[in-house]
């Protein structure tokens, strides 16, 4: 058998703002013989995350990717060869396999084995993956929503946001989504079951929030930061919880941008604003996946996937995310 | 016996910024006969609080004082007549008696009886009162400082701040104080035992913080908001807790001022920023007073008092607080 040829995407230069195709380069090489303890995975699905901007930024980042490295990514793939105990050819895995065709990895790179045969494997990169688990973990641990409370979500039709909205509804909360196009408003209302969906680009967001949240906002699940948050925060209820999960609306944090001062709002509402990164909560990952699988099986958790074919389509995909061009979880199919 | 004559300070007009003497007026009237269930208290000490600005502001405030009412204040006084069960002539009380000579109040206005005879009663308006209990409660419940962590305090020589610094030291933390004059820096270093005291008006606060907090800031006890906070927040450590307890540096919140965007800091540091108002925690007030009394008795809790004599000196005292003219707890002695 002739050696396998790997194709991969490497970081070419470090972006200061949103990563664009020019910050990456394609590379091709023979797959070297597998070392003892390694697994060779053939990727079927690659993920594109808003968090990738952070991994590529060099300032103060919690999980930087080095220039020259294969771009870090969660992937779903099949084991084609195994020299690691507990892994067998033909098994389906989700893990940190990178933007490439073949990945030779240690077992530590595997986030989970996908054993369910009744659910599409791509879901483990979206609604049953980082997005769904981020939504479930952050909403549960930081948001602590109570029945009857009002939960406001930014990027409400996105991969994380659409899960948050549905989880909030399942908990008996009033769900209010903020999004950017008529199509996404429609998706919020019909697919994701929001009680209210607000188009922040065309509506007076302050007035719309006042109507949608007459008793104020108890939980704000923030995926955007920026002017959208500035419009939400004055509506916080007493004891509100703000989950800072993403900052999609801010293209560049250097120099640090200005915005609404939050101190008096937090003080008068005795509100809490807290940053969330899923990697701090990997111990509870499996239990949240099981909860989400059950919701998918019982049709309580709708999802959208935005799929393009071919490794090369990954290079521009982060930029597309930040332009708001995707509808649902952004995936690359190999 | 001729009827007692009361002198009081009433709210004359509602300030939009810092309350000044012109927002108040003196009033004199005979004390009416005491009703059944009331206690007549002769005030000995009146308190002046930064929070009074909030009580006088009309927008979104949690505890507004009406125009025409006697200015709300905590006071220490002696019972001169009692028609309420459980209260007797001669007892010393701390409670909501207002800026006046005599107060006829219900028992609900009493925060505590002062029974300790070995401690000056005025302390129950400062280090053993709202200031000390605010410091102890907020630091304990929201700050959750651990031994060896770094605690940064703004208005470090003030009534609340000086307690926070000393409580942090007693818990085995590194304490760093931010203050505004050489005299206050001196007080921080000598009286209040801070490991570092920074004059934010004359020093490069960013560089000074970097030197004083080589491992970052674990707890930031914020009494100022504004540019001081903007300088501290970039130094937060992973998992930091920010207690928003006061906003002394911001004279006016209408229109809402701009400042450093905090979202990315909170996200990358998984930090928490939370508003604190003592009135939400009155159930635990007595236990924190007992802890503070013990610290005063064992000389672990130094305090300063800034005293002026005569009811009329109260009217300009809030403005003086916001000008940073006081050193320690601001009190009016009658």
HADDOCK unambig.tbl for C-alpha pairs under 7 A between the chains (distance, minus, plus):
assign (segid A and resid 61 and name CA) (segid B and resid 268 and name CA) 6.66 0.50 0.50
assign (segid A and resid 62 and name CA) (segid B and resid 268 and name CA) 6.41 0.50 0.50
assign (segid A and resid 225 and name CA) (segid B and resid 263 and name CA) 6.31 0.50 0.50
assign (segid A and resid 244 and name CA) (segid B and resid 263 and name CA) 6.40 0.50 0.50
assign (segid A and resid 244 and name CA) (segid B and resid 267 and name CA) 5.99 0.50 0.50
assign (segid A and resid 245 and name CA) (segid B and resid 267 and name CA) 6.63 0.50 0.50
assign (segid A and resid 247 and name CA) (segid B and resid 264 and name CA) 6.81 0.50 0.50
assign (segid A and resid 256 and name CA) (segid B and resid 260 and name CA) 6.81 0.50 0.50
assign (segid A and resid 256 and name CA) (segid B and resid 261 and name CA) 6.99 0.50 0.50
assign (segid A and resid 257 and name CA) (segid B and resid 260 and name CA) 6.32 0.50 0.50
assign (segid A and resid 257 and name CA) (segid B and resid 261 and name CA) 5.91 0.50 0.50
assign (segid A and resid 258 and name CA) (segid B and resid 258 and name CA) 6.19 0.50 0.50
assign (segid A and resid 258 and name CA) (segid B and resid 259 and name CA) 5.07 0.50 0.50
assign (segid A and resid 258 and name CA) (segid B and resid 260 and name CA) 4.63 0.50 0.50
assign (segid A and resid 258 and name CA) (segid B and resid 261 and name CA) 5.10 0.50 0.50
assign (segid A and resid 259 and name CA) (segid B and resid 258 and name CA) 5.07 0.50 0.50
assign (segid A and resid 259 and name CA) (segid B and resid 259 and name CA) 5.51 0.50 0.50
assign (segid A and resid 259 and name CA) (segid B and resid 260 and name CA) 6.23 0.50 0.50
assign (segid A and resid 259 and name CA) (segid B and resid 261 and name CA) 5.26 0.50 0.50
assign (segid A and resid 260 and name CA) (segid B and resid 256 and name CA) 6.82 0.50 0.50
assign (segid A and resid 260 and name CA) (segid B and resid 257 and name CA) 6.32 0.50 0.50
assign (segid A and resid 260 and name CA) (segid B and resid 258 and name CA) 4.63 0.50 0.50
assign (segid A and resid 260 and name CA) (segid B and resid 259 and name CA) 6.23 0.50 0.50
assign (segid A and resid 261 and name CA) (segid B and resid 256 and name CA) 6.99 0.50 0.50
assign (segid A and resid 261 and name CA) (segid B and resid 257 and name CA) 5.91 0.50 0.50
assign (segid A and resid 261 and name CA) (segid B and resid 258 and name CA) 5.11 0.50 0.50
assign (segid A and resid 261 and name CA) (segid B and resid 259 and name CA) 5.26 0.50 0.50
assign (segid A and resid 263 and name CA) (segid B and resid 225 and name CA) 6.31 0.50 0.50
assign (segid A and resid 263 and name CA) (segid B and resid 244 and name CA) 6.40 0.50 0.50
assign (segid A and resid 264 and name CA) (segid B and resid 247 and name CA) 6.84 0.50 0.50
assign (segid A and resid 266 and name CA) (segid B and resid 274 and name CA) 6.06 0.50 0.50
assign (segid A and resid 266 and name CA) (segid B and resid 275 and name CA) 4.67 0.50 0.50
assign (segid A and resid 267 and name CA) (segid B and resid 244 and name CA) 6.00 0.50 0.50
assign (segid A and resid 267 and name CA) (segid B and resid 245 and name CA) 6.65 0.50 0.50
assign (segid A and resid 267 and name CA) (segid B and resid 275 and name CA) 3.84 0.50 0.50
assign (segid A and resid 267 and name CA) (segid B and resid 276 and name CA) 5.84 0.50 0.50
assign (segid A and resid 268 and name CA) (segid B and resid 61 and name CA) 6.75 0.50 0.50
assign (segid A and resid 268 and name CA) (segid B and resid 62 and name CA) 6.43 0.50 0.50
assign (segid A and resid 270 and name CA) (segid B and resid 274 and name CA) 6.58 0.50 0.50
assign (segid A and resid 270 and name CA) (segid B and resid 275 and name CA) 4.32 0.50 0.50
assign (segid A and resid 270 and name CA) (segid B and resid 276 and name CA) 5.54 0.50 0.50
assign (segid A and resid 270 and name CA) (segid B and resid 277 and name CA) 6.76 0.50 0.50
assign (segid A and resid 271 and name CA) (segid B and resid 274 and name CA) 5.62 0.50 0.50
assign (segid A and resid 271 and name CA) (segid B and resid 275 and name CA) 5.50 0.50 0.50
assign (segid A and resid 272 and name CA) (segid B and resid 272 and name CA) 6.84 0.50 0.50
assign (segid A and resid 272 and name CA) (segid B and resid 273 and name CA) 5.69 0.50 0.50
assign (segid A and resid 272 and name CA) (segid B and resid 274 and name CA) 4.21 0.50 0.50
assign (segid A and resid 272 and name CA) (segid B and resid 275 and name CA) 6.57 0.50 0.50
assign (segid A and resid 273 and name CA) (segid B and resid 272 and name CA) 5.68 0.50 0.50
assign (segid A and resid 273 and name CA) (segid B and resid 273 and name CA) 5.14 0.50 0.50
assign (segid A and resid 273 and name CA) (segid B and resid 274 and name CA) 6.23 0.50 0.50
assign (segid A and resid 274 and name CA) (segid B and resid 266 and name CA) 6.07 0.50 0.50
assign (segid A and resid 274 and name CA) (segid B and resid 270 and name CA) 6.58 0.50 0.50
assign (segid A and resid 274 and name CA) (segid B and resid 271 and name CA) 5.62 0.50 0.50
assign (segid A and resid 274 and name CA) (segid B and resid 272 and name CA) 4.21 0.50 0.50
assign (segid A and resid 274 and name CA) (segid B and resid 273 and name CA) 6.23 0.50 0.50
assign (segid A and resid 275 and name CA) (segid B and resid 266 and name CA) 4.70 0.50 0.50
assign (segid A and resid 275 and name CA) (segid B and resid 267 and name CA) 3.83 0.50 0.50
assign (segid A and resid 275 and name CA) (segid B and resid 270 and name CA) 4.32 0.50 0.50
assign (segid A and resid 275 and name CA) (segid B and resid 271 and name CA) 5.50 0.50 0.50
assign (segid A and resid 275 and name CA) (segid B and resid 272 and name CA) 6.58 0.50 0.50
assign (segid A and resid 276 and name CA) (segid B and resid 267 and name CA) 5.84 0.50 0.50
assign (segid A and resid 276 and name CA) (segid B and resid 270 and name CA) 5.56 0.50 0.50
assign (segid A and resid 277 and name CA) (segid B and resid 270 and name CA) 6.77 0.50 0.50
